[in-house]
Amino acid sequence: MDISIVRERLVFGEESRTQFKRTVHSSDQLVSEMGAFSNSKRGIIYVGVEDDGTIVGLSPDEVRILNQWISSAASQSVHPAINPESEAITVDGRIIVVIVINEGLRNPYTDNHSAIWVKSGADTRRVTAREELQRMFQAGDFLHADEMPVPALSPSDIEFLYFGQVYEKIYSETLDEQELPLPHLLQHMNLAKDGVLNLSGTLLFSRKSRAEQPDHWEYQGGGLRGSQSHPDHVRYGRASLSWIGKWHSACPENPQINRFH
């Protein structure tokens, strides 16, 4: 790493992509920052530097131990595991270790206690707000809005005759001819889980879909998108991708297809 760039960053102080540590006493002291930078837009940790940017340096033995802790934290305490880059450099006659954590490709990253950390300015904070957690899991392709449960609705809220017509056109058999109870059938089709409809099942087949869908999502033009206060556009999940196509193919002229447009 270019020494002049390091000096410049030490002068500017800590910020959302730069963290200083005088020393590290265990791998646990690195985990939250590593996770936060992986969940953010990349970051650098300078070890051997005071909070005000003063270089105090590390001994060769401290550098060796630190590299072991870096490896341990990255592979055993951040999930999924990450691959930070570390380099020991000499600045003004003192050794510091520069740890570069790139933005992760499999967000969100958690620690051994399933906590998710992000950067907030120079600080590192734990994510606790449900909506922020949902956005992070959705961005990481772990959560899709159409697979979110709608607790107020159960399989009994399905428009049974309409669902039966669609099922028969898609699978060439009636509901009576298949052997699964309705709740199990809906779960098998990824339209419900544990006796509760998800948003996809609600939008496609429920009698109460408009009234009961989560208040910060709406269905427009064949897709889910956020409301004014939650403007994120939502990728289709496996439930909608599968069922929207089957639904349109089975009933292209049915007015119910456009009931949420």
C-alpha positions in Angstrom: 0.0 0.0 0.0 1.2 3.5 -0.8 2.6 5.1 2.3 1.5 8.6 1.2 -2.1 7.4 0.9 -1.9 5.8 4.4 -0.6 9.1 5.9 -3.4 11.0 4.2 -6.1 8.7 5.6 -4.6 8.9 9.1 -4.8 12.7 9.0 -8.5 12.6 7.9 -9.4 10.4 10.8 -12.1 7.7 11.2 -15.1 7.7 9.0 -17.5 5.2 7.4 -14.8 3.4 5.5 -11.9 3.8 7.9 -11.4 2.4 11.4 -8.4 2.8 13.7 -7.3 0.4 16.5 -4.4 0.9 18.8 -4.1 -2.8 19.3 -6.2 -6.0 19.2 -6.4 -8.4 22.1 -8.5 -11.1 20.5 -10.2 -12.1 17.2 -13.5 -11.0 18.7 -12.5 -7.4 18.5 -12.4 -7.6 14.7 -15.6 -9.4 14.0 -18.1 -6.5 14.2 -16.0 -4.2 12.0 -15.3 -7.0 9.5 -19.0 -7.8 9.3 -20.0 -4.1 9.1 -17.6 -3.4 6.2 -18.7 -6.6 4.4 -22.3 -5.4 4.7 -21.4 -1.9 3.6 -19.2 -0.5 0.8 -15.8 -1.9 1.7 -13.5 -0.6 4.5 -10.0 -0.5 5.9 -8.9 -1.2 9.5 -5.6 0.3 10.6 -4.1 -1.5 13.6 -1.4 0.2 15.6 -3.0 3.6 15.3 -4.7 5.7 18.0 -8.2 7.1 17.5 -6.7 10.5 16.7 -4.6 9.0 13.9 -1.3 8.9 15.9 0.8 5.9 14.9 1.9 3.9 18.0 3.0 0.8 16.0 3.1 -2.9 16.7 5.9 -5.3 17.5 6.8 -8.2 15.1 5.3 -10.6 17.6 2.0 -8.6 17.7 1.9 -8.6 13.9 2.2 -12.4 13.8 -0.5 -12.9 16.4 -2.8 -10.3 14.8 -2.6 -12.1 11.4 -3.7 -15.3 13.1 -6.7 -13.5 14.7 -7.6 -11.9 11.3 -7.7 -15.3 9.7 -9.7 -16.8 12.7 -12.3 -14.0 12.7 -12.8 -14.0 8.9 -13.2 -17.8 8.6 -14.8 -18.8 12.0 -16.7 -15.7 13.3 -18.1 -14.0 10.2 -20.8 -15.9 8.3 -20.5 -16.5 5.4 -16.7 -16.5 5.7 -14.9 -13.6 4.1 -11.4 -13.1 2.7 -9.8 -9.8 4.0 -6.4 -8.7 2.8 -3.8 -7.7 5.4 -0.5 -6.1 5.0 2.2 -5.0 7.5 3.8 -1.7 6.5 6.3 0.6 8.2 5.3 4.3 8.5 7.6 6.7 10.2 9.7 3.9 11.7 6.7 2.1 13.2 4.9 -1.0 12.0 1.1 -1.0 11.4 -1.2 -3.6 9.9 -3.7 -2.5 7.2 -6.7 -4.8 6.9 -8.8 -4.3 3.8 -12.4 -5.8 3.8 -14.2 -5.7 0.5 -17.9 -5.3 0.1 -19.4 -8.8 0.4 -21.3 -10.6 -2.4 -23.5 -12.6 0.0 -25.0 -10.0 2.3 -26.0 -9.9 5.0 -23.0 -11.1 7.0 -23.5 -12.1 10.7 -21.4 -12.9 13.7 -21.5 -16.1 15.8 -24.5 -14.7 17.6 -26.4 -14.0 14.4 -26.0 -10.3 14.9 -25.8 -8.1 11.8 -23.5 -5.1 11.9 -23.3 -2.0 9.7 -21.4 1.2 9.6 -23.1 4.4 10.7 -20.5 7.1 10.1 -17.4 6.2 12.0 -19.4 4.0 14.4 -20.4 0.4 14.1 -23.9 -0.5 15.0 -26.0 -3.6 15.3 -29.1 -3.8 13.0 -32.2 -4.3 15.1 -35.1 -2.7 13.1 -37.2 -5.3 11.4 -37.7 -3.4 8.1 -33.9 -2.8 7.8 -33.3 -6.5 8.4 -35.9 -7.4 5.8 -34.3 -5.1 3.2 -30.9 -6.6 3.9 -32.1 -10.2 3.6 -34.0 -9.3 0.4 -30.9 -7.6 -1.1 -28.9 -10.8 -0.3 -31.5 -12.9 -2.1 -32.5 -14.6 1.2 -35.9 -13.0 1.5 -38.5 -12.1 -1.2 -41.5 -10.0 -0.4 -43.9 -12.4 -2.1 -42.8 -15.2 0.3 -43.5 -13.1 3.4 -46.4 -14.5 5.5 -49.7 -12.7 5.8 -50.7 -13.7 9.3 -54.3 -12.7 9.0 -54.9 -15.1 6.2 -55.1 -18.9 6.2 -56.0 -21.5 3.5 -59.7 -21.1 4.4 -59.4 -17.6 2.8 -58.6 -19.0 -0.6 -61.1 -18.5 -3.4 -61.6 -22.3 -3.6 -63.5 -22.6 -6.8 -61.2 -20.3 -8.7 -58.1 -22.0 -7.3 -59.5 -25.3 -8.3 -60.1 -24.1 -11.9 -56.5 -22.8 -12.1 -55.1 -26.0 -10.6 -57.0 -28.2 -13.0 -55.9 -26.2 -16.0 -52.2 -26.4 -14.9 -52.0 -29.9 -13.7 -54.8 -31.6 -15.7 -56.4 -33.0 -12.5 -59.0 -31.8 -10.1 -58.3 -30.9 -6.5 -60.4 -34.0 -5.5 -58.1 -36.2 -7.5 -54.9 -35.1 -5.8 -54.3 -36.6 -2.3 -52.9 -33.7 -0.2 -55.1 -31.6 2.2 -55.4 -28.0 1.0 -52.9 -26.5 3.6 -50.3 -29.1 2.6 -51.0 -28.5 -1.1 -50.6 -24.8 -0.8 -47.3 -25.2 1.1 -46.0 -27.6 -1.5 -46.8 -25.0 -4.1 -45.0 -22.3 -2.0 -48.2 -20.3 -1.6 -48.4 -20.8 2.2 -46.4 -22.1 5.1 -47.5 -23.6 8.5 -51.1 -22.8 7.8 -50.5 -19.1 6.8 -50.8 -17.7 3.3 -47.7 -15.9 2.0 -48.0 -12.7 -0.1 -47.9 -14.6 -3.4 -50.8 -16.9 -2.3 -52.7 -13.9 -1.0 -52.3 -11.9 -4.2 -53.1 -14.7 -6.5 -55.9 -16.6 -4.8 -57.2 -14.9 -1.6 -60.6 -13.3 -1.3 -59.1 -10.6 0.9 -55.8 -9.9 -0.8 -56.1 -6.1 -1.2 -57.2 -5.5 2.4 -54.8 -7.9 4.1 -51.5 -7.5 2.2 -48.7 -5.8 4.1 -49.2 -2.1 4.1 -45.8 -1.1 2.7 -46.1 -3.4 -0.4 -48.4 -3.0 -3.4 -48.9 -5.0 -6.6 -48.5 -3.1 -9.8 -48.2 -4.2 -13.4 -47.4 -7.8 -12.5 -44.8 -6.9 -9.9 -44.3 -6.0 -6.3 -43.0 -2.6 -5.4 -42.7 -0.5 -2.3 -45.0 2.3 -1.3 -44.0 5.9 -0.9 -42.4 5.3 2.5 -40.8 2.1 1.3 -39.7 2.8 -2.3 -37.5 -0.3 -2.9 -38.5 -2.3 -5.9 -38.8 -5.9 -5.2 -37.4 -8.8 -7.3 -39.8 -11.7 -7.9 -39.1 -14.6 -5.6 -39.5 -18.2 -6.6 -43.1 -18.3 -5.7 -44.2 -15.4 -7.9 -41.8 -16.3 -10.8 -43.3 -19.8 -10.9 -46.9 -18.9 -10.3 -47.3 -15.7 -12.3 -46.2 -17.6 -15.4 -48.4 -20.6 -14.7 -51.3 -18.4 -13.7 -51.2 -16.2 -16.9 -50.8 -19.3 -19.1 -53.7 -21.2 -17.5 -56.2 -18.3 -17.5 -55.0 -15.6 -19.9 -58.5 -14.2 -20.3 -59.5 -14.2 -16.7 -60.2 -10.7 -15.4 -58.8 -11.7 -12.0 -55.3 -11.6 -13.4 -55.5 -7.8 -13.6 -57.3 -7.2 -10.4 -54.3 -5.5 -8.8 -53.0 -3.5 -11.8 
